[in-house]
Amino acid sequence: MAFTPLHDRVLVRRVESEEKTAGGLIIPESAKEKPAEGEVVSVGEGARKDNGELIAPAVKAGDKVLFGKWSGTEITVAGEELLIMKENDIMGILS
């Protein structure tokens, strides 16, 4: 990977959205919403307190996470579209 996030930022790859609904209807590309679920690709070293002490990130590479619909900034790394966001934009880890 040619990109390493700094501080409390996280690099996330969106998961692909479903092609069909639970009832079996096919969803056209134009009607699909961008999913708010993804996989953590890499994580910065963490935030720092006012006294300089490091706060370790709660997520790690490989974690499946949920984030806000408008969270992050889209970037392209090695031809792949990824999101860079602050760790506090992540709502939770899926298990």
Secondary structure, DSSP 8 states (H G I E B T S, - for coil): ------TTEEEEEE----SB-TTS-B--GGG----SEEEEEEE-S-EE-TTS-EE--S--TT-EEEE-TT-SEEEEETTEEEEEEEGGGEEEEE-
